[in-house]
């Protein structure tokens, strides 16, 4: 089971930096932590730091060429595009992966 998230250009790998955090980035980060806890391989790629990864994936490269950067983020599950232009919910990811969402013991992002 594998999830790949192709993020728009951000200042750091998760976008969880700076004075104000986008709530959508907080939610997807928590989803990533929960999925990893459940044994799912999750890879995230940041356009600003890893542009080669975007071009190496033909589906993502084609989406970018046809639609521009507004198509980001792109989330893929097991090699297939799940959603573009926004982040999926944790529950949507679990549904596509065929696993049950954690009800208890879900990791939370800690802000310092």
Jmol script that loads the backbone (N, CA, C; Angstrom):
load data "model"
ATOM      1  N   UNK A   1       0.844  -1.174   0.000  1.00  0.00           N
ATOM      2  CA  UNK A   1       0.000   0.000   0.000  1.00  0.00           C
ATOM      3  C   UNK A   1       0.886   1.233   0.000  1.00  0.00           C
ATOM      4  N   UNK A   2       0.589   2.138  -0.921  1.00  0.00           N
ATOM      5  CA  UNK A   2       1.457   3.294  -1.077  1.00  0.00           C
ATOM      6  C   UNK A   2       0.636   4.534  -1.435  1.00  0.00           C
ATOM      7  N   UNK A   3       0.947   5.635  -0.762  1.00  0.00           N
ATOM      8  CA  UNK A   3       0.345   6.932  -1.047  1.00  0.00           C
ATOM      9  C   UNK A   3       1.471   7.879  -1.426  1.00  0.00           C
ATOM     10  N   UNK A   4       1.287   8.606  -2.527  1.00  0.00           N
ATOM     11  CA  UNK A   4       2.242   9.618  -2.953  1.00  0.00           C
ATOM     12  C   UNK A   4       1.509  10.945  -3.022  1.00  0.00           C
ATOM     13  N   UNK A   5       2.094  11.961  -2.399  1.00  0.00           N
ATOM     14  CA  UNK A   5       1.496  13.293  -2.397  1.00  0.00           C
ATOM     15  C   UNK A   5       2.487  14.246  -3.059  1.00  0.00           C
ATOM     16  N   UNK A   6       2.041  14.871  -4.131  1.00  0.00           N
ATOM     17  CA  UNK A   6       2.837  15.840  -4.871  1.00  0.00           C
ATOM     18  C   UNK A   6       2.333  17.227  -4.493  1.00  0.00           C
ATOM     19  N   UNK A   7       3.065  17.872  -3.574  1.00  0.00           N
ATOM     20  CA  UNK A   7       2.676  19.164  -3.021  1.00  0.00           C
ATOM     21  C   UNK A   7       3.105  20.312  -3.926  1.00  0.00           C
ATOM     22  N   UNK A   8       2.385  21.437  -3.857  1.00  0.00           N
ATOM     23  CA  UNK A   8       2.879  22.634  -4.535  1.00  0.00           C
ATOM     24  C   UNK A   8       4.160  23.108  -3.859  1.00  0.00           C
ATOM     25  N   UNK A   9       4.798  24.092  -4.443  1.00  0.00           N
ATOM     26  CA  UNK A   9       6.032  24.634  -3.857  1.00  0.00           C
ATOM     27  C   UNK A   9       5.741  25.191  -2.469  1.00  0.00           C
ATOM     28  N   UNK A  10       6.488  24.705  -1.483  1.00  0.00           N
ATOM     29  CA  UNK A  10       6.339  25.156  -0.098  1.00  0.00           C
ATOM     30  C   UNK A  10       7.727  25.415   0.471  1.00  0.00           C
ATOM     31  N   UNK A  11       7.769  26.159   1.574  1.00  0.00           N
ATOM     32  CA  UNK A  11       9.060  26.533   2.156  1.00  0.00           C
ATOM     33  C   UNK A  11       9.788  25.354   2.791  1.00  0.00           C
ATOM     34  N   UNK A  12       9.049  24.327   3.201  1.00  0.00           N
ATOM     35  CA  UNK A  12       9.671  23.137   3.782  1.00  0.00           C
ATOM     36  C   UNK A  12       8.915  21.912   3.290  1.00  0.00           C
ATOM     37  N   UNK A  13       9.395  20.726   3.605  1.00  0.00           N
ATOM     38  CA  UNK A  13       8.828  19.509   3.033  1.00  0.00           C
ATOM     39  C   UNK A  13       7.358  19.282   3.350  1.00  0.00           C
ATOM     40  N   UNK A  14       6.888  19.729   4.517  1.00  0.00           N
ATOM     41  CA  UNK A  14       5.491  19.484   4.893  1.00  0.00           C
ATOM     42  C   UNK A  14       4.625  20.737   4.851  1.00  0.00           C
ATOM     43  N   UNK A  15       5.251  21.900   4.699  1.00  0.00           N
ATOM     44  CA  UNK A  15       4.503  23.153   4.757  1.00  0.00           C
ATOM     45  C   UNK A  15       4.146  23.550   6.174  1.00  0.00           C
ATOM     46  N   UNK A  16       4.671  22.814   7.143  1.00  0.00           N
ATOM     47  CA  UNK A  16       4.348  23.041   8.557  1.00  0.00           C
ATOM     48  C   UNK A  16       5.371  23.971   9.196  1.00  0.00           C
ATOM     49  N   UNK A  17       5.678  25.056   8.512  1.00  0.00           N
ATOM     50  CA  UNK A  17       6.643  26.005   9.025  1.00  0.00           C
ATOM     51  C   UNK A  17       6.097  27.415   8.802  1.00  0.00           C
ATOM     52  N   UNK A  18       6.753  28.375   9.369  1.00  0.00           N
ATOM     53  CA  UNK A  18       6.307  29.749   9.194  1.00  0.00           C
ATOM     54  C   UNK A  18       5.348  30.182  10.293  1.00  0.00           C
ATOM     55  N   UNK A  19       4.963  31.455  10.267  1.00  0.00           N
ATOM     56  CA  UNK A  19       4.144  32.013  11.351  1.00  0.00           C
ATOM     57  C   UNK A  19       2.695  31.527  11.363  1.00  0.00           C
ATOM     58  N   UNK A  20       2.144  31.188  10.208  1.00  0.00           N
ATOM     59  CA  UNK A  20       0.757  30.694  10.194  1.00  0.00           C
ATOM     60  C   UNK A  20       0.698  29.422   9.368  1.00  0.00           C
ATOM     61  N   UNK A  21       0.073  28.411   9.936  1.00  0.00           N
ATOM     62  CA  UNK A  21      -0.017  27.100   9.293  1.00  0.00           C
ATOM     63  C   UNK A  21      -1.391  26.960   8.642  1.00  0.00           C
ATOM     64  N   UNK A  22      -1.409  26.553   7.387  1.00  0.00           N
ATOM     65  CA  UNK A  22      -2.652  26.285   6.679  1.00  0.00           C
ATOM     66  C   UNK A  22      -3.326  25.069   7.338  1.00  0.00           C
ATOM     67  N   UNK A  23      -4.596  25.195   7.745  1.00  0.00           N
ATOM     68  CA  UNK A  23      -5.278  24.062   8.396  1.00  0.00           C
ATOM     69  C   UNK A  23      -5.342  22.812   7.517  1.00  0.00           C
ATOM     70  N   UNK A  24      -5.375  22.991   6.198  1.00  0.00           N
ATOM     71  CA  UNK A  24      -5.391  21.822   5.300  1.00  0.00           C
ATOM     72  C   UNK A  24      -4.068  21.066   5.380  1.00  0.00           C
ATOM     73  N   UNK A  25      -2.970  21.793   5.516  1.00  0.00           N
ATOM     74  CA  UNK A  25      -1.666  21.132   5.657  1.00  0.00           C
ATOM     75  C   UNK A  25      -1.577  20.402   6.980  1.00  0.00           C
ATOM     76  N   UNK A  26      -2.168  20.954   8.013  1.00  0.00           N
ATOM     77  CA  UNK A  26      -2.205  20.295   9.317  1.00  0.00           C
ATOM     78  C   UNK A  26      -2.981  18.982   9.220  1.00  0.00           C
ATOM     79  N   UNK A  27      -4.140  19.019   8.542  1.00  0.00           N
ATOM     80  CA  UNK A  27      -4.968  17.807   8.407  1.00  0.00           C
ATOM     81  C   UNK A  27      -4.262  16.722   7.594  1.00  0.00           C
ATOM     82  N   UNK A  28      -3.611  17.107   6.486  1.00  0.00           N
ATOM     83  CA  UNK A  28      -2.952  16.082   5.675  1.00  0.00           C
ATOM     84  C   UNK A  28      -1.735  15.533   6.410  1.00  0.00           C
ATOM     85  N   UNK A  29      -1.050  16.361   7.196  1.00  0.00           N
ATOM     86  CA  UNK A  29       0.083  15.866   7.970  1.00  0.00           C
ATOM     87  C   UNK A  29      -0.374  14.842   9.001  1.00  0.00           C
ATOM     88  N   UNK A  30      -1.490  15.107   9.656  1.00  0.00           N
ATOM     89  CA  UNK A  30      -2.032  14.145  10.621  1.00  0.00           C
ATOM     90  C   UNK A  30      -2.479  12.866   9.921  1.00  0.00           C
ATOM     91  N   UNK A  31      -3.049  12.993   8.718  1.00  0.00           N
ATOM     92  CA  UNK A  31      -3.447  11.814   7.948  1.00  0.00           C
ATOM     93  C   UNK A  31      -2.221  10.975   7.601  1.00  0.00           C
ATOM     94  N   UNK A  32      -1.140  11.631   7.189  1.00  0.00           N
ATOM     95  CA  UNK A  32       0.102  10.930   6.851  1.00  0.00           C
ATOM     96  C   UNK A  32       0.632  10.165   8.062  1.00  0.00           C
ATOM     97  N   UNK A  33       0.660  10.811   9.216  1.00  0.00           N
ATOM     98  CA  UNK A  33       1.137  10.153  10.435  1.00  0.00           C
ATOM     99  C   UNK A  33       0.279   8.936  10.786  1.00  0.00           C
ATOM    100  N   UNK A  34      -1.037   9.075  10.664  1.00  0.00           N
ATOM    101  CA  UNK A  34      -1.935   7.955  10.980  1.00  0.00           C
ATOM    102  C   UNK A  34      -1.732   6.804   9.991  1.00  0.00           C
ATOM    103  N   UNK A  35      -1.624   7.116   8.702  1.00  0.00           N
ATOM    104  CA  UNK A  35      -1.414   6.070   7.701  1.00  0.00           C
ATOM    105  C   UNK A  35      -0.094   5.343   7.935  1.00  0.00           C
ATOM    106  N   UNK A  36       0.952   6.104   8.259  1.00  0.00           N
ATOM    107  CA  UNK A  36       2.242   5.473   8.540  1.00  0.00           C
ATOM    108  C   UNK A  36       2.144   4.562   9.761  1.00  0.00           C
ATOM    109  N   UNK A  37       1.382   4.976  10.749  1.00  0.00           N
ATOM    110  CA  UNK A  37       1.177   4.146  11.941  1.00  0.00           C
ATOM    111  C   UNK A  37       0.494   2.832  11.558  1.00  0.00           C
ATOM    112  N   UNK A  38      -0.314   2.865  10.490  1.00  0.00           N
ATOM    113  CA  UNK A  38      -1.030   1.683  10.026  1.00  0.00           C
ATOM    114  C   UNK A  38      -0.232   0.877   9.007  1.00  0.00           C
ATOM    115  N   UNK A  39       1.025   1.246   8.789  1.00  0.00           N
ATOM    116  CA  UNK A  39       1.893   0.471   7.910  1.00  0.00           C
ATOM    117  C   UNK A  39       1.841   0.866   6.445  1.00  0.00           C
ATOM    118  N   UNK A  40       1.218   1.994   6.124  1.00  0.00           N
ATOM    119  CA  UNK A  40       1.145   2.462   4.738  1.00  0.00           C
ATOM    120  C   UNK A  40       2.406   3.270   4.421  1.00  0.00           C
ATOM    121  N   UNK A  41       3.001   3.002   3.275  1.00  0.00           N
ATOM    122  CA  UNK A  41       4.143   3.793   2.818  1.00  0.00           C
ATOM    123  C   UNK A  41       3.602   5.109   2.252  1.00  0.00           C
ATOM    124  N   UNK A  42       4.050   6.216   2.799  1.00  0.00           N
ATOM    125  CA  UNK A  42       3.610   7.536   2.335  1.00  0.00           C
ATOM    126  C   UNK A  42       4.824   8.348   1.920  1.00  0.00           C
ATOM    127  N   UNK A  43       4.803   8.827   0.692  1.00  0.00           N
ATOM    128  CA  UNK A  43       5.879   9.658   0.167  1.00  0.00           C
ATOM    129  C   UNK A  43       5.304  11.016  -0.191  1.00  0.00           C
ATOM    130  N   UNK A  44       6.004  12.084   0.201  1.00  0.00           N
ATOM    131  CA  UNK A  44       5.584  13.442  -0.157  1.00  0.00           C
ATOM    132  C   UNK A  44       6.702  14.105  -0.943  1.00  0.00           C
ATOM    133  N   UNK A  45       6.308  14.813  -1.987  1.00  0.00           N
ATOM    134  CA  UNK A  45       7.259  15.509  -2.830  1.00  0.00           C
ATOM    135  C   UNK A  45       6.851  16.977  -2.918  1.00  0.00           C
ATOM    136  N   UNK A  46       7.826  17.862  -2.722  1.00  0.00           N
ATOM    137  CA  UNK A  46       7.603  19.301  -2.735  1.00  0.00           C
ATOM    138  C   UNK A  46       8.163  19.852  -4.050  1.00  0.00           C
ATOM    139  N   UNK A  47       7.324  20.551  -4.809  1.00  0.00           N
ATOM    140  CA  UNK A  47       7.745  21.068  -6.115  1.00  0.00           C
ATOM    141  C   UNK A  47       8.987  21.949  -6.009  1.00  0.00           C
ATOM    142  N   UNK A  48       9.107  22.732  -4.946  1.00  0.00           N
ATOM    143  CA  UNK A  48      10.251  23.633  -4.800  1.00  0.00           C
ATOM    144  C   UNK A  48      11.554  22.872  -4.534  1.00  0.00           C
ATOM    145  N   UNK A  49      11.453  21.739  -3.861  1.00  0.00           N
ATOM    146  CA  UNK A  49      12.660  21.016  -3.453  1.00  0.00           C
ATOM    147  C   UNK A  49      12.943  19.759  -4.264  1.00  0.00           C
ATOM    148  N   UNK A  50      11.913  19.188  -4.901  1.00  0.00           N
ATOM    149  CA  UNK A  50      12.092  17.925  -5.624  1.00  0.00           C
ATOM    150  C   UNK A  50      11.397  17.950  -6.990  1.00  0.00           C
ATOM    151  N   UNK A  51      11.674  18.935  -7.835  1.00  0.00           N
ATOM    152  CA  UNK A  51      10.972  19.014  -9.124  1.00  0.00           C
ATOM    153  C   UNK A  51      11.179  17.786 -10.010  1.00  0.00           C
ATOM    154  N   UNK A  52      12.311  17.132  -9.871  1.00  0.00           N
ATOM    155  CA  UNK A  52      12.579  15.943 -10.676  1.00  0.00           C
ATOM    156  C   UNK A  52      11.588  14.824 -10.425  1.00  0.00           C
ATOM    157  N   UNK A  53      11.110  14.706  -9.185  1.00  0.00           N
ATOM    158  CA  UNK A  53      10.136  13.658  -8.850  1.00  0.00           C
ATOM    159  C   UNK A  53       8.814  13.875  -9.590  1.00  0.00           C
ATOM    160  N   UNK A  54       8.458  15.136  -9.821  1.00  0.00           N
ATOM    161  CA  UNK A  54       7.224  15.458 -10.535  1.00  0.00           C
ATOM    162  C   UNK A  54       7.335  15.044 -12.003  1.00  0.00           C
ATOM    163  N   UNK A  55       8.505  15.265 -12.584  1.00  0.00           N
ATOM    164  CA  UNK A  55       8.708  14.917 -13.986  1.00  0.00           C
ATOM    165  C   UNK A  55       8.939  13.419 -14.165  1.00  0.00           C
ATOM    166  N   UNK A  56       9.437  12.748 -13.131  1.00  0.00           N
ATOM    167  CA  UNK A  56       9.698  11.308 -13.210  1.00  0.00           C
ATOM    168  C   UNK A  56       8.406  10.497 -13.196  1.00  0.00           C
ATOM    169  N   UNK A  57       7.331  11.061 -12.660  1.00  0.00           N
ATOM    170  CA  UNK A  57       6.046  10.371 -12.637  1.00  0.00           C
ATOM    171  C   UNK A  57       5.240  10.870 -13.838  1.00  0.00           C
ATOM    172  N   UNK A  58       5.053  10.003 -14.842  1.00  0.00           N
ATOM    173  CA  UNK A  58       4.407  10.418 -16.086  1.00  0.00           C
ATOM    174  C   UNK A  58       3.004  10.979 -15.861  1.00  0.00           C
ATOM    175  N   UNK A  59       2.237  10.375 -14.971  1.00  0.00           N
ATOM    176  CA  UNK A  59       0.869  10.861 -14.730  1.00  0.00           C
ATOM    177  C   UNK A  59       0.879  12.271 -14.148  1.00  0.00           C
ATOM    178  N   UNK A  60       1.764  12.509 -13.196  1.00  0.00           N
ATOM    179  CA  UNK A  60       1.865  13.835 -12.576  1.00  0.00           C
ATOM    180  C   UNK A  60       2.412  14.839 -13.589  1.00  0.00           C
ATOM    181  N   UNK A  61       3.431  14.452 -14.337  1.00  0.00           N
ATOM    182  CA  UNK A  61       4.011  15.343 -15.345  1.00  0.00           C
ATOM    183  C   UNK A  61       2.956  15.731 -16.384  1.00  0.00           C
ATOM    184  N   UNK A  62       2.159  14.767 -16.849  1.00  0.00           N
ATOM    185  CA  UNK A  62       1.103  15.060 -17.830  1.00  0.00           C
ATOM    186  C   UNK A  62       0.072  16.020 -17.255  1.00  0.00           C
ATOM    187  N   UNK A  63      -0.326  15.805 -15.997  1.00  0.00           N
ATOM    188  CA  UNK A  63      -1.290  16.702 -15.360  1.00  0.00           C
ATOM    189  C   UNK A  63      -0.738  18.127 -15.273  1.00  0.00           C
ATOM    190  N   UNK A  64       0.533  18.249 -14.912  1.00  0.00           N
ATOM    191  CA  UNK A  64       1.159  19.567 -14.815  1.00  0.00           C
ATOM    192  C   UNK A  64       1.242  20.253 -16.180  1.00  0.00           C
ATOM    193  N   UNK A  65       1.615  19.500 -17.217  1.00  0.00           N
ATOM    194  CA  UNK A  65       1.731  20.081 -18.553  1.00  0.00           C
ATOM    195  C   UNK A  65       0.375  20.544 -19.072  1.00  0.00           C
ATOM    196  N   UNK A  66      -0.673  19.782 -18.789  1.00  0.00           N
ATOM    197  CA  UNK A  66      -2.013  20.124 -19.278  1.00  0.00           C
ATOM    198  C   UNK A  66      -2.688  21.219 -18.462  1.00  0.00           C
ATOM    199  N   UNK A  67      -2.444  21.245 -17.143  1.00  0.00           N
ATOM    200  CA  UNK A  67      -3.206  22.118 -16.245  1.00  0.00           C
ATOM    201  C   UNK A  67      -2.393  23.157 -15.491  1.00  0.00           C
ATOM    202  N   UNK A  68      -1.076  23.071 -15.535  1.00  0.00           N
ATOM    203  CA  UNK A  68      -0.239  23.996 -14.779  1.00  0.00           C
ATOM    204  C   UNK A  68      -0.202  23.644 -13.300  1.00  0.00           C
ATOM    205  N   UNK A  69       0.441  24.510 -12.530  1.00  0.00           N
ATOM    206  CA  UNK A  69       0.649  24.247 -11.100  1.00  0.00           C
ATOM    207  C   UNK A  69      -0.641  24.276 -10.291  1.00  0.00           C
ATOM    208  N   UNK A  70      -1.709  24.821 -10.846  1.00  0.00           N
ATOM    209  CA  UNK A  70      -2.984  24.854 -10.109  1.00  0.00           C
ATOM    210  C   UNK A  70      -3.561  23.466  -9.869  1.00  0.00           C
ATOM    211  N   UNK A  71      -3.037  22.460 -10.573  1.00  0.00           N
ATOM    212  CA  UNK A  71      -3.510  21.077 -10.391  1.00  0.00           C
ATOM    213  C   UNK A  71      -3.011  20.500  -9.059  1.00  0.00           C
ATOM    214  N   UNK A  72      -1.977  21.122  -8.488  1.00  0.00           N
ATOM    215  CA  UNK A  72      -1.388  20.625  -7.236  1.00  0.00           C
ATOM    216  C   UNK A  72      -2.227  21.035  -6.037  1.00  0.00           C
ATOM    217  N   UNK A  73      -2.245  20.225  -5.003  1.00  0.00           N
ATOM    218  CA  UNK A  73      -1.546  18.954  -4.845  1.00  0.00           C
ATOM    219  C   UNK A  73      -2.216  17.831  -5.640  1.00  0.00           C
ATOM    220  N   UNK A  74      -1.401  16.833  -5.967  1.00  0.00           N
ATOM    221  CA  UNK A  74      -1.889  15.604  -6.597  1.00  0.00           C
ATOM    222  C   UNK A  74      -1.623  14.482  -5.603  1.00  0.00           C
ATOM    223  N   UNK A  75      -2.663  13.706  -5.301  1.00  0.00           N
ATOM    224  CA  UNK A  75      -2.500  12.564  -4.396  1.00  0.00           C
ATOM    225  C   UNK A  75      -2.772  11.289  -5.177  1.00  0.00           C
ATOM    226  N   UNK A  76      -1.817  10.365  -5.093  1.00  0.00           N
ATOM    227  CA  UNK A  76      -1.939   9.073  -5.772  1.00  0.00           C
ATOM    228  C   UNK A  76      -1.976   7.962  -4.735  1.00  0.00           C
ATOM    229  N   UNK A  77      -2.791   6.958  -5.001  1.00  0.00           N
ATOM    230  CA  UNK A  77      -2.871   5.774  -4.145  1.00  0.00           C
ATOM    231  C   UNK A  77      -2.585   4.567  -5.025  1.00  0.00           C
ATOM    232  N   UNK A  78      -1.554   3.824  -4.656  1.00  0.00           N
ATOM    233  CA  UNK A  78      -1.138   2.641  -5.396  1.00  0.00           C
ATOM    234  C   UNK A  78      -1.005   2.918  -6.891  1.00  0.00           C
ATOM    235  N   UNK A  79      -0.402   4.074  -7.223  1.00  0.00           N
ATOM    236  CA  UNK A  79      -0.101   4.412  -8.609  1.00  0.00           C
ATOM    237  C   UNK A  79      -1.218   5.070  -9.395  1.00  0.00           C
ATOM    238  N   UNK A  80      -2.391   5.232  -8.788  1.00  0.00           N
ATOM    239  CA  UNK A  80      -3.519   5.850  -9.476  1.00  0.00           C
ATOM    240  C   UNK A  80      -3.856   7.189  -8.834  1.00  0.00           C
ATOM    241  N   UNK A  81      -4.199   8.173  -9.661  1.00  0.00           N
ATOM    242  CA  UNK A  81      -4.558   9.487  -9.147  1.00  0.00           C
ATOM    243  C   UNK A  81      -5.876   9.389  -8.383  1.00  0.00           C
ATOM    244  N   UNK A  82      -5.856   9.834  -7.127  1.00  0.00           N
ATOM    245  CA  UNK A  82      -7.059   9.853  -6.295  1.00  0.00           C
ATOM    246  C   UNK A  82      -7.749  11.207  -6.385  1.00  0.00           C
ATOM    247  N   UNK A  83      -6.970  12.291  -6.260  1.00  0.00           N
ATOM    248  CA  UNK A  83      -7.557  13.628  -6.216  1.00  0.00           C
ATOM    249  C   UNK A  83      -6.507  14.650  -6.631  1.00  0.00           C
ATOM    250  N   UNK A  84      -6.969  15.740  -7.244  1.00  0.00           N
ATOM    251  CA  UNK A  84      -6.070  16.834  -7.619  1.00  0.00           C
ATOM    252  C   UNK A  84      -6.656  18.154  -7.122  1.00  0.00           C
ATOM    253  N   UNK A  85      -5.775  19.120  -6.921  1.00  0.00           N
ATOM    254  CA  UNK A  85      -6.209  20.460  -6.559  1.00  0.00           C
ATOM    255  C   UNK A  85      -6.565  20.669  -5.105  1.00  0.00           C
ATOM    256  N   UNK A  86      -6.609  19.609  -4.344  1.00  0.00           N
ATOM    257  CA  UNK A  86      -6.885  19.682  -2.908  1.00  0.00           C
ATOM    258  C   UNK A  86      -6.389  18.395  -2.259  1.00  0.00           C
ATOM    259  N   UNK A  87      -6.310  18.418  -0.941  1.00  0.00           N
ATOM    260  CA  UNK A  87      -5.870  17.226  -0.221  1.00  0.00           C
ATOM    261  C   UNK A  87      -7.074  16.367   0.139  1.00  0.00           C
ATOM    262  N   UNK A  88      -6.924  15.040   0.062  1.00  0.00           N
ATOM    263  CA  UNK A  88      -8.019  14.159   0.466  1.00  0.00           C
ATOM    264  C   UNK A  88      -8.109  14.085   1.981  1.00  0.00           C
ATOM    265  N   UNK A  89      -9.246  13.648   2.471  1.00  0.00           N
ATOM    266  CA  UNK A  89      -9.382  13.426   3.908  1.00  0.00           C
ATOM    267  C   UNK A  89      -8.718  12.097   4.269  1.00  0.00           C
ATOM    268  N   UNK A  90      -8.417  11.959   5.520  1.00  0.00           N
ATOM    269  CA  UNK A  90      -7.868  10.697   6.031  1.00  0.00           C
ATOM    270  C   UNK A  90      -8.828   9.549   5.734  1.00  0.00           C
ATOM    271  N   UNK A  91     -10.115   9.799   5.932  1.00  0.00           N
ATOM    272  CA  UNK A  91     -11.128   8.761   5.699  1.00  0.00           C
ATOM    273  C   UNK A  91     -11.186   8.361   4.220  1.00  0.00           C
ATOM    274  N   UNK A  92     -11.064   9.339   3.316  1.00  0.00           N
ATOM    275  CA  UNK A  92     -11.042   9.025   1.882  1.00  0.00           C
ATOM    276  C   UNK A  92      -9.830   8.177   1.523  1.00  0.00           C
ATOM    277  N   UNK A  93      -8.686   8.521   2.100  1.00  0.00           N
ATOM    278  CA  UNK A  93      -7.479   7.728   1.849  1.00  0.00           C
ATOM    279  C   UNK A  93      -7.645   6.302   2.359  1.00  0.00           C
ATOM    280  N   UNK A  94      -8.182   6.160   3.558  1.00  0.00           N
ATOM    281  CA  UNK A  94      -8.401   4.818   4.112  1.00  0.00           C
ATOM    282  C   UNK A  94      -9.348   4.023   3.230  1.00  0.00           C
ATOM    283  N   UNK A  95     -10.417   4.672   2.769  1.00  0.00           N
ATOM    284  CA  UNK A  95     -11.382   3.990   1.899  1.00  0.00           C
ATOM    285  C   UNK A  95     -10.739   3.486   0.625  1.00  0.00           C
ATOM    286  N   UNK A  96      -9.923   4.315  -0.001  1.00  0.00           N
ATOM    287  CA  UNK A  96      -9.252   3.923  -1.240  1.00  0.00           C
ATOM    288  C   UNK A  96      -8.235   2.813  -0.990  1.00  0.00           C
ATOM    289  N   UNK A  97      -7.602   2.840   0.186  1.00  0.00           N
ATOM    290  CA  UNK A  97      -6.622   1.810   0.536  1.00  0.00           C
ATOM    291  C   UNK A  97      -7.272   0.522   1.035  1.00  0.00           C
ATOM    292  N   UNK A  98      -8.574   0.590   1.358  1.00  0.00           N
ATOM    293  CA  UNK A  98      -9.267  -0.587   1.874  1.00  0.00           C
ATOM    294  C   UNK A  98      -8.920  -0.904   3.318  1.00  0.00           C
ATOM    295  N   UNK A  99      -8.604   0.139   4.104  1.00  0.00           N
ATOM    296  CA  UNK A  99      -8.308  -0.062   5.524  1.00  0.00           C
ATOM    297  C   UNK A  99      -9.264   0.771   6.363  1.00  0.00           C
ATOM    298  N   UNK A 100      -9.421   0.372   7.620  1.00  0.00           N
ATOM    299  CA  UNK A 100     -10.299   1.119   8.522  1.00  0.00           C
ATOM    300  C   UNK A 100      -9.544   2.292   9.133  1.00  0.00           C
ATOM    301  N   UNK A 101     -10.189   3.450   9.213  1.00  0.00           N
ATOM    302  CA  UNK A 101      -9.548   4.580   9.901  1.00  0.00           C
ATOM    303  C   UNK A 101      -9.349   4.265  11.377  1.00  0.00           C
ATOM    304  N   UNK A 102      -8.258   4.763  11.926  1.00  0.00           N
ATOM    305  CA  UNK A 102      -8.022   4.616  13.358  1.00  0.00           C
ATOM    306  C   UNK A 102      -9.073   5.420  14.116  1.00  0.00           C
ATOM    307  N   UNK A 103      -9.699   4.793  15.093  1.00  0.00           N
ATOM    308  CA  UNK A 103     -10.656   5.520  15.925  1.00  0.00           C
ATOM    309  C   UNK A 103      -9.984   6.068  17.174  1.00  0.00           C
ATOM    310  N   UNK A 104      -9.008   5.315  17.673  1.00  0.00           N
ATOM    311  CA  UNK A 104      -8.261   5.737  18.858  1.00  0.00           C
ATOM    312  C   UNK A 104      -6.784   5.667  18.539  1.00  0.00           C
ATOM    313  N   UNK A 105      -6.008   6.440  19.261  1.00  0.00           N
ATOM    314  CA  UNK A 105      -4.562   6.391  19.086  1.00  0.00           C
ATOM    315  C   UNK A 105      -4.067   7.053  17.816  1.00  0.00           C
ATOM    316  N   UNK A 106      -4.888   7.948  17.248  1.00  0.00           N
ATOM    317  CA  UNK A 106      -4.484   8.654  16.044  1.00  0.00           C
ATOM    318  C   UNK A 106      -3.391   9.659  16.390  1.00  0.00           C
ATOM    319  N   UNK A 107      -2.282   9.633  15.665  1.00  0.00           N
ATOM    320  CA  UNK A 107      -1.215  10.599  15.947  1.00  0.00           C
ATOM    321  C   UNK A 107      -1.702  12.019  15.683  1.00  0.00           C
ATOM    322  N   UNK A 108      -1.201  12.949  16.449  1.00  0.00           N
ATOM    323  CA  UNK A 108      -1.552  14.359  16.276  1.00  0.00           C
ATOM    324  C   UNK A 108      -0.269  15.139  16.018  1.00  0.00           C
ATOM    325  N   UNK A 109      -0.373  16.145  15.174  1.00  0.00           N
ATOM    326  CA  UNK A 109       0.752  17.018  14.924  1.00  0.00           C
ATOM    327  C   UNK A 109       0.930  17.942  16.117  1.00  0.00           C
ATOM    328  N   UNK A 110       2.107  17.998  16.658  1.00  0.00           N
ATOM    329  CA  UNK A 110       2.382  18.876  17.792  1.00  0.00           C
ATOM    330  C   UNK A 110       3.022  20.158  17.275  1.00  0.00           C
ATOM    331  N   UNK A 111       2.482  21.264  17.675  1.00  0.00           N
ATOM    332  CA  UNK A 111       3.018  22.554  17.263  1.00  0.00           C
ATOM    333  C   UNK A 111       3.865  23.104  18.412  1.00  0.00           C
ATOM    334  N   UNK A 112       5.078  23.564  18.095  1.00  0.00           N
ATOM    335  CA  UNK A 112       5.949  24.136  19.130  1.00  0.00           C
ATOM    336  C   UNK A 112       6.165  25.609  18.865  1.00  0.00           C
TER     337      UNK A 112
END
end "model"
wireframe off; spacefill off
backbone 0.3
color backbone group
